Amino acid sequence: MVRTTTTLRLSSEDDTAKLGETLAKYAQAGDCFLLRGQIGAGKSALARAFIRSLLGPETEVPSPTFTLVQTYEFAELEIWHADLYRLSDTQEAVELGLADAMSDQICLIEWPELLEDLTPESALDIELTVAADCHLATLTYGDNWRNRLAGIDAHA
């Protein structure tokens, strides 16, 4: 599969939120968003904006750091927000039900490195990095995202 990479400059927390909102507009059943980056890079902020854009700005979106997974009802789907930082092996992700959810729900996964071979090929990979004067979001995706993300740099 041919993969495309796009890097976006996020000059503020509002830009990170706007990216989350933009990505939510394109989300479909079976989509998996892999949120990578160091602590404080904006993974949870992006996920929170994504979820609130679909469920309403007053939606409580706690970090799943200690619960590991938070789920939200959305239309006929669930949105799964997972934080895998505390998992010790891939089997724990299976036990949480995450492997099944990735096939037919919308999943936002922080620290996806721990998925190893469970990582869906069709996932949208988002690497958030802290630069000197901004944050950067590097999106890597395959053909299934190409049309949906055409021109994203103009919207985010």
Backbone as a ProteinNet text record, in pm:
[ID]
protein_1_A
[PRIMARY]
MVRTTTTLRLSSEDDTAKLGETLAKYAQAGDCFLLRGQIGAGKSALARAFIRSLLGPETEVPSPTFTLVQTYEFAELEIWHADLYRLSDTQEAVELGLADAMSDQICLIEWPELLEDLTPESALDIELTVAADCHLATLTYGDNWRNRLAGIDAHA
[TERTIARY]
84.1	0	89.1	57.3	129.8	81.7	175.5	141.5	181.4	98.5	122.3	147.7	235.3	263.8	240.6	169.3	142.2	176.5	251.2	283.8	214.2	146.2	72.2	135.5	139.9	191.5	74	87.2	-16.1	41.9	3.5	63.2	3.5	-110.1	-175.9	-259.9	-310.1	-399.8	-527.5	-568.3	-685.8	-661.7	-539.8	-508.3	-516.9	-473	-482.6	-628.9	-710.8	-854.2	-918.8	-879.9	-936.6	-902.2	-780.5	-742.4	-831	-852	-940.1	-1080.6	-1132.8	-1267.1	-1272.6	-1169.7	-1164.8	-1160.6	-1076.6	-1067.1	-1199.3	-1269.7	-1398.2	-1500.2	-1493.4	-1586.8	-1573.4	-1455	-1426.8	-1437	-1460.4	-1457.7	-1572.7	-1540.1	-1637.1	-1618.1	-1717.7	-1707.3	-1582.3	-1507.3	-1385.5	-1260.6	-1274.4	-1156.2	-1079.6	-950.3	-861.3	-761.2	-755.5	-664.5	-556.7	-433	-320.8	-254.4	-260.5	-208.9	-75.3	30.4	166.7	225.9	322.3	393.9	426.7	521.7	564	451.5	466.2	370.8	367.2	247.5	231.6	230.1	235.9	238.6	100.4	-6.2	-140.4	-229.9	-190.4	-270.4	-410.1	-417.3	-547.5	-629.2	-564.7	-636.2	-699.2	-626.1	-679.9	-798	-783.9	-892.2	-1015.2	-994.4	-1105.2	-1182.4	-1111.8	-1176.6	-1252.4	-1193.6	-1256.5	-1389.7	-1387.5	-1507.9	-1612.9	-1572.5	-1668.1	-1729.8	-1656.5	-1713.3	-1826.4	-1821.9	-1927.5	-2040.5	-2007.8	-2106.5	-2152.5	-2089.7	-2128.6	-2019.3	-2007.6	-1897.8	-1900.8	-2013.7	-2023.4	-1994.4	-1965.4	-1939.9	-1817.3	-1833.2	-1722.4	-1630.9	-1504.4	-1408.3	-1284.6	-1294.1	-1177.7	-1067.6	-947.2	-835.5	-851.4	-828.6	-839.1	-709.8	-623.5	-494.9	-510.5	-604.2	-618.7	-727.3	-830	-935.2	-896.9	-796.7	-743.4	-832.2	-965	-1056.7	-1178.3	-1219.2	-1346.7	-1425.4	-1552.8	-1634.8	-1749.1	-1791.1	-1896.2	-1991.1	-2120.4	-2221.2	-2228	-2223.1	-2234	-2311	-2430.1	-2517.4	-2531.1	-2499.7	-2505.7	-2369.2	-2275.5	-2138.2	-2099.4	-1981.2	-1916.1	-1784.7	-1748	-1615.1	-1535.4	-1424.8	-1336	-1215	-1189.8	-1069.6	-985	-872.2	-786.3	-650.4	-596.6	-460.6	-386.5	-295	-227	-95.9	-67	60.8	91.5	-10	12.1	3.2	-23.5	-30.8	109.3	118.2	249.7	267.7	157	171.8	46.3	59.2	-46.2	-171.9	-155.2	-270.8	-368.1	-317.1	-406	-498.9	-453.5	-539.5	-651.6	-620.2	-721.3	-823.6	-776.5	-866.3	-958.1	-912.2	-995.7	-1105.6	-1094.4	-1190.5	-1149.8	-1031.3	-986.9	-967.8	-918	-896.5	-1028.5	-1134.7	-1266.2	-1318.7	-1303.9	-1354.4	-1289.4	-1163.4	-1093.8	-1153.1	-1224.2	-1278.9	-1410.4	-1488.9	-1620	-1666.3	-1581.6	-1613.9	-1517.2	-1520.2	-1421.8	-1328.4	-1200.2	-1103.3	-997.1	-976.1	-867	-773	-650.5	-561.4	-432.5	-415.2	-290	-190.9	-64.6	44.6	20.2	-8.8	-41.2	77.1	197.1	314.4	293	212.3	190	95.3	35.2	-51.2	30	151.2	239.2	166.2	153	94.7	-57.9	-121.9	-266.3	-299.3	-197.7	-219.9	-282.2	-400.6	-464.4	-384.6	-368.9	-299.3	-371.2	-502.2	-583.8	-586.9	-516.2	-519.5	-458.9	-509.8	-450.6	-353	-226.9	-121.6	-93.5	-102.2	-81.5	30.4	142.3	258	259.3	242.1	245.3	381.9	447.4	578.8	580.7	665.6	681.9	806.3	787.3	899.3	929.6	1025.4	1068.5	955.5	874.5	772.8	630.8	613	480.6	480.3	369.2	359.7	342.4	382.4	364.3	281.7	194.5	117.6	154	214.9	251	151.7	72.6	-29.7	24.1	16.3	59.7	-59.1	-90.8	-213.6	-203.6	-293.6	-300.5	-412.6	-439.1	-537.5	-676.4	-713.3	-846.2	-869	-762.4	-773.1	-746.5	-688.9	-640.9	-749.7	-865.9	-972.4	-1028.1	-1042.8	-1099	-1007.5	-877.2	-782.7	-727	-777.6	-731.5	-757.1	-654.5	-667.3	-678.1	-643.1	-657.3	-572.7	-460.8	-375.7	-446.6	-546.2	-622.7	-731.1	-772.1	-882.5	-834.7	-721.2	-674.5	-606.2
-117.4	0	124.4	218.1	344.4	432.7	490.2	576.2	719.3	812.5	954.8	1019.4	1118.4	1191	1339.9	1401	1544.2	1599.1	1708.2	1769.9	1904.4	1924	2047.1	2119.9	2249.9	2333.4	2371.6	2344.2	2378	2485.3	2609.7	2722	2743.8	2680.9	2701.9	2579.2	2577.5	2470.2	2473	2592.7	2605.2	2533.7	2540.7	2471.3	2319.3	2270.9	2128.2	2087.4	2169.3	2140.9	2142.7	2237.9	2248.3	2124.6	2073	1950.4	1834.9	1821.6	1716.6	1727.8	1849.4	1873.1	1838	1874.9	1846	1696	1625	1479.8	1411.2	1462	1402.7	1410	1515.1	1529.2	1414.2	1357.4	1253.1	1111.8	1100	970.2	880.3	753.4	651.4	527.8	442.7	315.5	241.1	188.7	113.7	198.1	330.6	416.8	410.2	408.1	404.4	519.1	603.8	717.9	685.9	675.9	644.4	774.8	806.3	933.5	909.4	954.1	933.7	1067	1060.5	1180.3	1174.6	1257.3	1260.4	1313.4	1297.7	1353.3	1504.2	1559.4	1703.1	1749.1	1656	1693.6	1729.8	1693	1729.3	1613.5	1490.4	1373.4	1379.8	1401.9	1405.9	1526.6	1639.1	1759.9	1736.5	1670.7	1640.7	1544.9	1439.9	1342.8	1410	1494.4	1563.8	1650.8	1725.9	1810.8	1725.5	1615.3	1522.3	1474.4	1423.9	1368.1	1476.3	1590.6	1698.5	1752.8	1749.6	1799.5	1709.1	1582.1	1488.7	1480	1497.6	1476.3	1603.6	1716.2	1842.2	1896.7	2029.9	2094	2072.9	2035.7	2015.1	1870.6	1784.6	1643.4	1629.3	1556.2	1526.8	1425.4	1461.7	1374	1360.4	1272.5	1253.2	1175.5	1194.9	1118.9	972.4	880.3	738.2	680.4	764.7	717.5	606.1	619.6	518.8	416.4	454.2	359.1	277.9	322.6	263.8	289.4	280.1	304.6	381.1	480.8	549.5	528.3	494.5	479.4	580.4	619.6	719.4	671.3	682.2	646.2	757.7	718.7	814.3	749.2	800.6	742.7	593.1	510.7	366.3	307.4	393	351	383.8	338.7	384.9	450.1	550.6	609.4	554.6	492.5	438.4	530.5	581	660.8	578.7	531.8	442.7	506.7	481	522.8	395.8	352.4	224.7	236.9	355	381.9	280.4	239.6	152.7	3.3	-31.7	-173.7	-232.9	-358.8	-423	-511.5	-555.3	-632.1	-621.3	-664.5	-654	-730	-841.7	-923.1	-843	-749.3	-666.8	-581.2	-535.6	-460.1	-548.9	-674.9	-770.8	-791.7	-808.2	-830.2	-711	-591.6	-471.6	-465	-546	-543	-449	-393.3	-293.5	-352	-473.9	-536.2	-547.1	-584.6	-593.7	-455.1	-360.3	-224.3	-159.9	-187.5	-125.8	-166.4	-276.6	-322.3	-254.8	-207.6	-153.9	-32	21.1	142	252.7	366.2	472.4	468.5	452.7	440	549	613.5	709.7	644.2	616.4	537.9	614.1	648.4	711.3	601.5	623.5	528.6	399	408.5	289.3	196.7	237.5	152.2	16.8	14.9	-108	-204.8	-161.9	-252.2	-353.4	-315.9	-399.3	-452.8	-585.7	-642.6	-630.6	-576.5	-551.4	-421	-340.2	-209.8	-227.5	-168.2	-181.1	-107.6	-170.1	-106	19.5	21.2	132.6	251.6	241.3	347.2	477.5	586.9	718.9	741.9	753.3	770.4	919.7	968.2	1110.4	1123.1	1175.4	1197.7	1345.3	1372.4	1509.5	1534.8	1640.7	1675.1	1821	1849.3	1985.7	2043.7	2151.1	2221	2346.1	2423.3	2540.7	2640.6	2669.7	2773.2	2724.6	2592.6	2539.5	2388.9	2327.5	2182.5	2145	2024.2	1973.6	1846.6	1828.8	1705.7	1644	1526.4	1455.4	1341.4	1350.8	1252.1	1158.1	1028.1	927.3	835.3	815	741.3	673.6	578.5	504	554.3	477.4	514.2	540	467	482.5	622.6	696.8	832.6	940.4	905.1	1004.8	1105.7	1059.1	1151.5	1229.4	1163.4	1231.6	1342.4	1324.4	1421.9	1517.3	1510.2	1601.2	1745	1824	1963.7	1987.5	1888	1906.5	2021.5	2047.8	2156.7	2291.5	2303.3	2426.8	2436.8	2322.1	2321	2315.4	2256.3	2237.8	2363.1
0	0	0	-87.4	-93.2	21.3	95.4	208.6	174.9	216.1	195.5	330	333.4	456.8	434.3	526.9	525.6	662.9	669	797.4	808.1	920.2	947.5	1064.7	1056.1	1164.8	1254.3	1383.3	1481.7	1573.2	1549.9	1622.6	1760.1	1787.2	1916.3	1951.7	2074.6	2116.4	2032.6	1990.7	1903	1769.9	1718.2	1593.3	1611.4	1727.2	1757	1763.8	1831	1840.7	1702.7	1620.2	1485.4	1403	1418.7	1348.9	1394.9	1525.7	1577.2	1521	1515	1460.3	1312.2	1239.1	1095.5	1070.9	1145.5	1128.5	1162.6	1262.4	1302.5	1189.4	1108.3	995.7	896.3	886.1	789	846.8	976.9	1044.1	999.8	984.2	944.7	1031.4	1032.1	1104.1	1058	1152.3	1121.9	1112.9	1131.7	1128	1259	1245.3	1360.5	1346.4	1448.8	1452.6	1555.9	1511.1	1599.4	1640	1768	1819.7	1887.8	1823.6	1873.3	1917.1	2007	2048.8	2196	2234.3	2373.9	2462.4	2591.3	2686.6	2666.6	2657.5	2639.3	2494.6	2399.6	2258.2	2203.7	2275.6	2232.7	2192.6	2223.9	2186.8	2248.3	2377.4	2445.7	2402.3	2378.8	2333.4	2196.8	2108	1976	1988.8	2068.8	2087.8	2149.9	2247.9	2314.8	2215.2	2131.6	2031.8	1929.2	1889	1795.2	1852.3	1973.9	2037.6	2059.5	2110.2	2135.2	2006.4	1898.1	1772.9	1724.7	1760.4	1721.6	1823.6	1951.9	2058.1	2127.8	2098.6	2160	2250.1	2256.1	2328.6	2480.3	2535.4	2680.5	2721.3	2623.9	2652.7	2742	2849.9	2940.7	2871.8	2855.7	2789	2878.2	2979.3	3066.6	2995.2	3040.5	2985.2	3024.7	2930.6	2965	3022.9	3075.3	3126.3	3228.5	3321.2	3425.7	3395.4	3319.6	3283.5	3160.4	3088.8	2965.5	2844.1	2860.7	2749.6	2799.9	2724.1	2744.5	2615.8	2627.5	2508.4	2511.6	2392.5	2375.4	2267.1	2292.7	2192	2088	1962.2	1852.8	1739.3	1712.8	1610	1638.3	1541.5	1564.2	1595.1	1625.7	1653	1796.4	1829.3	1950.3	1910.1	1984.1	1970.7	2087.7	2058.6	2161.9	2171.8	2290.7	2316.6	2413	2365.3	2443.8	2468.5	2585.1	2620	2660.6	2577.1	2598.6	2675	2725.6	2791.9	2901.9	2977.2	3092.7	3060.1	2934.9	2900.3	2893.7	2932.6	2928.8	2805.8	2742.9	2619.6	2533.4	2411	2311.1	2352.4	2419.6	2459	2545.9	2623.9	2707	2620.8	2505.2	2414.7	2361.4	2334.8	2290.3	2401.1	2524	2637.8	2663	2631	2645.9	2539.2	2435.7	2325.5	2214.2	2225	2128.2	1988.4	1980.2	1849	1772.9	1841.6	1777.2	1742.1	1832.6	1810.9	1689	1664.4	1551.8	1417.3	1412.6	1285.2	1248.6	1348.1	1311.6	1391.7	1477	1552.6	1508.9	1575.8	1553.9	1674	1650.7	1760.2	1753.3	1866.8	1885.2	1986.1	1945.9	2030.4	2057.8	2185.2	2228.6	2263.6	2233.8	2254.1	2176.3	2045.8	1966.7	1940.6	1976.2	1957.7	2024.5	2129.5	2204.2	2132.8	2022.6	1945.9	1866.4	1829.6	1748.7	1625.6	1610.4	1489.3	1482.3	1585.9	1582	1509.7	1482.1	1419.1	1280.9	1259.4	1128	1020.1	904.1	792.3	746.6	764.6	716.7	813.6	925.6	1026.7	974.9	1029.9	1006.9	1121.5	1088.3	1187.8	1204.9	1328	1356.9	1460	1416.1	1504.1	1542.5	1671.5	1721.6	1783.8	1739.5	1793	1834.7	1930.9	1980	1913.9	1838.2	1774.5	1857	1814.4	1890.1	1915	1813.8	1828.9	1798.2	1782.8	1750.1	1774.8	1747.3	1742.6	1595.3	1561.5	1426.2	1433.1	1336.7	1323.2	1189.5	1193.5	1072.1	1053.7	948	916.9	810.6	837	741.1	716.7	588.9	557.3	421.6	402.6	277.1	187.7	84.6	-16.2	41.6	146.6	205	262.9	287.8	342.9	238.3	127.2	31.1	-9	-49	-89.8	28.2	141.3	258.1	308.9	294.3	347.8	243	121.7	17.3	63.2	66.5	106.5	255.6	337.7	483	535.2	471.9	520	508.5	424.1	411.4	517.7	573.2	670.8	815.3	837.6	975.6	1027.6
[MASK]
++++++++++++++++++++++++++++++++++++++++++++++++++++++++++++++++++++++++++++++++++++++++++++++++++++++++++++++++++++++++++++++++++++++++++++++++++++++++++++

